[in-house]
């Protein structure tokens, strides 16, 4: 037992000793950029003529949606590479990206209605983009549930990789289906180009700056989560080794 | 080719024989599907005036739920008696194993649908069945079997597998359910729209073809140990 206590901090100290500098740099950059981003969003960017102040949520909503899709792309890459190479570092990438992707998608699904209610008069509409995002969220919540319910580490990695591959391939098909399904019944509430087309240049600058700030936040979270996972793996390996030696 | 097909057919035949003797899957899934329809009848008040508009939705929810029930059994029967290890030790490829299971699952679901549909037609005097709907049923059921076999093989190894399978399965097959319902609604003739049944059948076919390549490949990788 005492061996475990001695080994565990040594391992984690070694792992964090390697991880802290990069994550600190990312954290510092993300914090500074985020502060500037808040200034740009709330003080500098012009108020939208029709929608008013509520439009400012768009600078948070849209970058998070883009990064959530990026996260699920990373889950796909990590899953394919894990199925191919069976190296846990790919599973660490996939599972960490999935967690952050689900968090970002949840925030997208929360900030969306806050914006939609005053602007459209409704919280939610079954439009193609919204429905696809919801289905996407459900697929990756399933991914995380599957990991939690798997009997052990390697099976969790293997099974969730399957969902990471199948789910991502499914996304374009879902989008097509929902797009056709909705265009058939009711017109899209978001007229094409109400936001994207007529974007004031200051608004566009704010949007891209916000994307940069959130990208650094995303990178920091991903790095942090992956190094935690790596430590967990090292700790598990160390504990396994200790148990084997004490038994002998 | 025969190395792939023959063992698959043998495995599917084994499942069919097992089912003919025990009648585990068909009876329970069919009763469940019928119950779903009855509950919907209370919830939506289906009658002659509304049946054409409501029928596709009710039918496809019943088919999908019964299908999930059938596919959860597909690997549970192997797992419980430890015969999955036996199957994995068999000198046949993982592809044969996958296609054998997929084939028997497809057959079971097709039988359930073939029995439920006439019951539905009689109960609600539903008369809008067309050949497009038949094709859509075939494509959707095939897609259910393709994806369901893979997810069933995974879910059987997890805790609370009864929950895991539908949670994984339904979001992924959403395009099939949308397509099948749209084709059926189009068959009724209220909104065929610019799309028409043809485009939906194409989309469902694309879904089936894509996952017909992806799922056996992934299945082979997952079933290695």
Interface residues (C-beta under 8 A of the other chain):
Chain A: X83 X135 X138 X139 X141 X142 X145 X146 X149 X150 X151 X155 X158 X159 X162 X163 X165 X166 X167 X169 X170 X173 X174 X176 X177 X178 X180 X181 X183 X184 X185
Chain B: X147 X150 X154 X155 X157 X158 X159 X160 X161 X164 X167 X168 X170 X171 X172 X174 X175 X178 X179 X182 X191 X193 X194 X195 X199 X200 X203 X206 X207 X210 X211 X214 X215 X218 X221 X222
